[in-house]
Amino acid sequence: GWLVDSNFNARVYYAVEEIDEIGQSLVKNGQDVPLWAYVDNGKVQVVDGGKRTRAGRSVGFPELRVDIHEKPASFRETYMRSRRMNLQRSAQTCLDDAVRFKQLLESGEFEGQIALGKELGISQTTVSLTLSLNKLPEDVLKVMRTAPAKLCQLSFAVEFAKLFDSPNDATDENIDAANALLREVVQEDHSLARTKALIQARTSPRRERQTASTFEVHYAGVKGSL
């Protein structure tokens, strides 16, 4: 269609439950707030209103009001505007940030992590930790997004990213184990300390105890053992 998300919206992931709720609200109450968008390449690029757009499609809403603005000067400006709008309402999570931070750096919109952190008002350490979440496999991210209030906290999400430090870690067995642990953390309401301990137990290399062995030696006519 002609109505699309801008590639640098702050929000990347959308909860199905939220889309359904907004869709029902559109049917019952109509649209209260117009979309914020600009036109580019024959498309209306939505900067603010991704959930309303998806909800409208899901319920077959006939039309959506859109406020058309001047195209932002750069991807950087687009992202910053979208982020500000989200923070005033339902904020994007660290999982969304991970995707967009990587894009912003790879596209050269920011010189590096320090510059990005300065612009956002967060530390370079926070930027680095957020970027580490891109190691998480998609099947793990799907589970994390079902309980964003807890699992999408950066402190918790970073711990789970440690399970996939190496690309070779993304095996079906590890993914299943990570998802089982994610559900346990939510169901048992584990603290961050408890979560760290459980993950450390899985990531710490097991040291095999070496057993002593004895063998005989002969040297200069003398028998001995080592």
SELO-300036 format. One record per residue: residue in one letter; x, y, z of N, C-alpha, C, CB in turn. Coordinates in steps of 0.001 Angstrom, whole numbers, plus 500000, padded with zeros to 6 digits. Glycine has a CB too. Example, Ala and Ser with C-alpha at 12.3 -4.5 7.8 and 13.67 -1.06 7.14 Angstrom:
a513190494310507800512300495500507800513200496700507800511308495527509046 s512850497750507080513670498940507140512900500030507870514084499402505725 
//
This chain:
g500815498812500000500000500000500000500859501253500000499073499997501189 w500206502377499918500940503648499861501289504163501252500120504698499116 l500698503577502299500979503996503675501964503005504286499662504080504528 v503190503462504572504237502561505068504938503181506267505263502243503954 d505621502319507042506439502797508151507725503411507624506753501653509131 s508148504498508217509474505014507931510499504006508437509688506414508582 n511565503807507694512581502820508060513307503140509355513579502698506961 f513189504375509835513904504743511047512978505145512178514854505859510758 n511781504544512192510929504704513370511638504129514583509553504015513164 a511423504714515738512034504191516963511474502820517296511808505154518137 r510197502615517011509555501333517302509800500357516158508038501519517539 v510240499144516520510452498085515539509421496965515739511894497525515647 y509215496596517005508340495473517340507011495981517891509022494539518361 y505940495296517533504601495678517971503896494468518572503779496259516793 a503314494664519752502607493576520428501243493374519788502456493869521940 v500920492122519491499640491797518851498476492275519706499527490282518602 e498618492114521039497535492511521943497228494006521823497902492166523393 e498283494819521711498082496264521589497394496608520275499422497004521693 i497804495940519205497188496191517895495708495850517938497893495373516788 d495371494711518556493969494298518654493144495315519433493863492924519318 e493704495801520553492978496766521390492720498055520629493762497064522678 i493742498533519930493579499774519176492594499579518024494938500262518640 g492641498403517400491698498120516324490256498185516803491980496757515728 q489978497582517944488628497620518494488214499043518866488533496711519716 s489191499822519350488902501213519692488581502030518442490085501835520439 l489285501758517353489004502467516103487579502178515622490023502067515016 v487175500910515725485830500525515290484771501193516165485666498991515332 k485038501224517459484039501741518394484033503268518479484280501163519767 n485220503855518506485322505290518806485846506138517661486201505486519983 g486351505497516616486959506263515544488392506641515898486135507515515251 q489022507410515043490422507808515219490508509159515904491150507854513868 d491138509205517060491252510456517809492477511272517404491306510165519293 v493587510574517111494852511273516842495328510918515431495944510898517907 p495604511915514597496074511614513234497503511074513240495998512870512355 l497870510408512145499233509943511978500137511136511637499310508852510875 w501404511004512020502397512020511650503258511400510563503273512488512897 a503284512003509366503967511364508248504522512392507275503021510420507524 y505322511896506343505840512726505249505802511879503972507312513246505554 v505888512532502837505823511829501561507227511678500992504906512576500564 d507535510450500535508839510188499932508702509008498972509923509899501027 n509234509141497765509187508087496752507759507579496501510079506927497176 g506812508497496499505438508133496209504721507416497329505403507297495016 k505348507350498514504754506684499663504584507673500812505617505487500102 v503563507428501624503382508207502841504119507471503952501853508408503189 q505217508042504400506097507422505389505631507822506795507588507842505153 v505136506844507548504575507118508884505690507143509924503507506051509266 v505828508255510606506814508397511681506165508134513027507449509800511661 d504936508588513184504203508363514429502821507832514078504102509678515281 g502530506605514492501223506016514213501312504605513669500475506873513243 g502437503942513913502597502575513423501547501622513962503957502063513778 k501195501763515236500183500880515824498802501172515247500158501035517353 r498497502452515074497194502808514501497073502322513061496979504326514561 t498181502400512307498163501923510926497891500424510878499493502243510226 r498605499664511709498421498209511731497030497833512226499485497552512615 a496560498561513233495239498274513783494148498551512748494994499107515051 g494307499644512011493326499980510987493241498905509917493665501314510353 r494398498385509517494406497317508517493764496049509058495834497025508062 s494034495748510326493546494490510894492024494445510988494145494276512268 v491395495599511175489933495621511312489241496163510062489537496460512519 g490027496422509021489424496919507790488889498333507917488319496008507364 f489552499146508747489118500535508919489241501258507581489960501259510023 p488191501939507133488177502469505761489207503546505479486838503015505461 e489529504379506459490478505461506202491088505940507513489789506634505467 l492274506499507412492959507073508566493361508505508236494206506222508964 r493194509391509208493628510770509031495142510851509192492919511706510039 v495762511599508303497216511729508325497600513199508204497863510899507187 d498423513658509126499011514993509010500320514861508238499248515646510426 i500404515506507078501600515430506247502539516589506609501226515468504732 h503773516228506930504776517221507306505923517207506303505303516955508735 e506778518193506431507966518238505588508865517051505915508728519574505779 k509464516477504912510338515331505110511513515708505999510835514793503765 p511789514920507039512951515196507895514232515222507057513067514133509021 a515199515985507525516416516198506743517291514958506652517212517323507338 s517122514018507597517992512837507611517308511699508351519357513163508267 f517867510497508209517384509365508990517514509670510480518162508078508628 r518590510334510803518848510685512206517711511521512775520177511449512336 e517298512542512036516203513406512501514894512628512594516032514614511560 t514671511722511630513461510899511648513398510060512914513407509994510411 y514516509407513226514573508545514409514357509350515685515918507812514473 m515041510482515807514948511274517030513517511785517234515938512457516981 r512862512192516150511479512660516271510566511515516718510985513248514925 s510713510344516097509888509188516447510127508779517891510179508010515507 r511372508796518312511703508403519690511061509348520696513227508379519893 r511127510660520408510506511637521314509001511390521421510775513082520825 m508355511131520293506916510899520298506560509641521091506394510783518865 n507351508594520930507088507352521662507277507525523159507994506243521159 l508318508232523533508602508421524954507494509190525658509920509148525131 q506752509997524895505642510742525480504416509866525689505285511923524599 r504439508663525080503302507767525236503817506382525619502452507706523931 s503700505425524712504138504060524958505523503879524353503131503030524370 a506527503891525198507902503926524717508320502631524042508834504223525856 q509228502779523084509871501616522502510712500938523587510748502014521269 t511019499672523399511811498931524376513274498903523939511264497491524550 c514109498325524796515529498192524449515710497273523241516330497649525651 l514752496377522987514844495506521812514681496321520536513779494391521875 d513761497285520556513622498199519424514886499031519270512392499115519606 d515386499545520398516587500377520360517760499628519745516949500850521765 a517899498356520074519031497571519575519064497579518044518952496120520098 v517911497370517434517830497335515971518160498697515370516432496888515522 r517547499739515924517724501070515345519112501640515633516658502018515877 f519666501387516816521020501867517114522005501307516092521445501466518553 k521867500024515802522760499378514834522619500032513460522459497863514740 q521383500298513044521153500925511747521755502330511697519654500984511446 l521549503077512769522049504451512797523567504499512711521582505155514061 l524228503564513367525692503535513338526210503031511997526230502654514468 e525590501975511473526056501406510208525809502349509028525368500069509952 s524777503183509138524476504116508055525322505382508129523009504484508081 g526079505537509219526933506711509371526228507943509885527557507031508082 e524996507771510387524265508913510931524955509465512176522823508515511261 f525658508607512887526449509016514042527865508479513875525811508509515374 e528834509230514350530233508833514184530567507585514983531152509966514598 g529865507367516071530151506202516895529217506144518080531596506217517366 q529460505183518961528579504967520095528554506152521049528997503730520836 i529681506810521210529735507962522124528838509086521612531193508470522282 a528924509353520305528107510419519712526620510088519808528501510644518244 l526276508828519567524876508410519658524374508548521088524708506958519170 g525173508103522045524779508209523442524596509655523876525805507537524322 k525484510521523423525389511943523778524101512550523245526599512718523233 e523748512192522007522524512720521405521282512253522151522435512305519943 l521303510997522625520141510419523301520131510712524804520108508917523074 g521240511213525317521316511484526750521530510233527576520070512173527207 i522214509240526983522525508014527707524021507744527566521677506806527175 s524547506847528401525975506580528392526378505687527220526392505939529701 q527666505744526887528186504871525839528065503411526260529653505219525522 t528176503167527556528012501805528063526610501286527785528303501753529566 t525614502126528000524231501733527730524031501461526245523255502823528207 v524632502285525400524547502056523954525163500714523601525250503188523174 s526345500436524163527048499183523866526246497968524323528425499177524535 l525698498049525538524892496939526050523647496727525196524491497196527509 t523041497821524781521846497726523937522178497055522608521245499124523691 l523287497423522017523699496818520748523959495323520892524949497511520216 s524376494897522076524659493474522287523401492622522159525291493260523659 l522226493233522258520974492486522159520709491986520741519818493350522621 n521438492534519777521274492057518405521765490631518224522005492967517451 k522442490093519227522884488698519178521742487729519445523998488466520184 l520673488212520027519562487332520389518860486795519146518560488075521278 p518658485478519058517946484901517912516490485356517883518015483368517956 e515905485370516707514530485833516542513556485016517375514128485777515082 d513770483705517483512860482863518261512896483206519743513206481397518065 v514009483725520213514110484165521609513448485535521757515602484222522071 l513659486399520788513049487729520833511523487643520871513496488557519626 k510968486674520146509510486515520136508984486275521545509098485354519214 v509676485447522306509253485162523674509460486379524562510019483958524237 m510566487070524382510844488244525205509786489321525017512219488806524876 r509282489445523804508302490491523532506926490192524118508178490695522050 t506710488961524601505416488635525201505300489185526619505206487123525211 a506421489524527237506399490063528604507347491247528684506791488973529649 p507064492307527901508002493426527804508273494139529112507495494405526830 a507308494124530040507500494862531286508728494384532045506271494734532166 k509032493102531967510173492564532702511327492212531772509756491337533494 l511061491382530777512120490851529937512732491897529021511595489718529120 c512006492970528752512548494013527892513250495113528673511451494608527059 q513433494900529965514323495775530711515749495463530272514144495593532263 l516543496477530043517882496262529519518696495336530415518597497587529359 s518574495497531732519377494692532654519089493205532508519121495125534086 f517823492839532309517462491432532123517846490961530715515945491225532364 a517530491762529712517768491359528325519252491110528058517240492426527367 v520098491939528640521545491787528437522029490442528953522310492920529134 e521465489990530067521876488699530622521547487567529652521192488451531979 f520402487625529020520021486570528076520866486632526803518531486685527723 a521311487835526443522173487955525269523494487226525483522432489429524945 k523905487093526739525160486402527041525100484925526655525489486535528526 l523902484380526558523750482984526156524106482778524687522326482516526415 f524237483894523941524480483797522504525663484674522089523221484201521720 d526709484656522916527892485460522625528545485068521307528896485332523748 s528466483812520963529048483316519722527930482917518764529996482116519993 p528118483159517463527105482722516488526824481223516574527554483074515074 n527816480463517022527639479017517152526712478636518300528978478353517347 d526384479626519154525518479349520305524042479265519921525705480421521361 a523701479738518731522289479814518335521785478472517817522092480893517263 t521973477442518614521470476118518254520033475965518747522374475002518846 d519318474996518195517945474760518631517897474437520120517313473623517822 e518883473682520583518920473301521999519076474523522891520063472314522261 n520003475426522540520215476622523348519030477574523289521466477339522895 i518419477678522119517243478544521978516098478028522840516803478631520500 d515863476720522811514795476133523634515087476341525117514637474623523329 a516355476182525506516729476361526909516555477819527333518183475907527141 a516929478738526449516775480162526761515306480529526912517424481026525671 n514464480024526032513030480330526106512398479733527360512309479807524859 a512841478542527744512333477938528980512724478794530178512872476497529151 l513951479304530158514414480144531262513689481486531275515925480366531166 l513415482039530095512655483285530007511294483133530673512483483710528541 r510621482036530356509288481810530942509380481600532447508607480596530286 e510428480929532885510605480711534325510819482038535049511796479764534588 v511626482911534467511906484205535086510619484995535287512894485011534229 v509720484920534295508450485646534394507511484964535386507777485747533014 q507343483656535250506390482934536088506780482954537563506268481504535615 e508081482800537819508558482780539202508936484169539708509751481855539325 d508847485157538826509199486539539157510609486608539761508162487138540141 h511560485976539076512936485961539557513509487376539597513805485058538670 s514337487611540568515059488872540653516169488885539609515637489086542076 l516768490048539407517877490141538473519051489289538953518312491605538297 a519303489307540258520412488525540805520202487031540558520567488796542312 r518988486560540763518677485153540542518811484806539057517255484827541046 t518343485702538205518441485484536768519899485401536328517724486601536009 k520717486303536857522147486288536529522780484966536932522874487450537221 a522422484485538118523005483236538620522621482060537731522553482973540065 l521369482013537299520910480920536452521617480937535095519396481002536258 i521803482136534552522458482241533248523952481946533370522240483641532647 q524556482410534453525982482130534655526228480633534775526501482852535910 a525291479939535402525431478488535548525435477797534187524297477926536419 r524737478400533223524680477799531883525874478196531032523394478203531177 t526430479384531273527503479877530410528896479561530927527370481352530237 s529029479266532226530352478965532776530828477621532246530322478959534328 p532055477582531716532575476311531200532753475294532311533902476529530484 r532346474084532018532500473018533001533928472506532978531507471870532731 r534536472511534130535910472047534208535932470569534563536707472866535240 e536494469831533685536585468406533943537758468128534866536728467620532630 r537502467378535910538550467032536852539439465964536225537953466542538199 q540711466241536227541644465291535675542013464261536735542891466004535144 t541890463000536388542236461938537332543705461583537164541340460685537122 a544330461253538265545746460909538235545936459541537599546345460932539652 s547004459399536833547346458113536240548813457806536558547092458118534694 t549113456530536704550460456084537054550974455121535992550476455412538449 f552221455306535622552814454355534690554287454151535051552666454850533219 e554776452985534720556157452615535067557147453154534038556294451085535173 v558339453460534557559405453911533690560684453125534028559627455449533838 h561544452969533035562843452308533245563923453281532769562932450914532468 y564853453546533648565936454448533279567220454007533937565607455891533665 a568246453775533171569574453360533671569472452134534569570243454513534442 g568644451182534145568514449945534901567704450044536158569827449451535243 v567106451182536361566306451399537577564842451515537193566773452676538344 k563993450825537931562559450903537708561960451979538594561888449548537974 g560985452672538041560298453686538834558890453888538283561087455023538831 s558236454840538810556873455146538350556634456640538380555822454425539216 l555777457085537472555370458487537407553846458545537530555859459166536072 
//
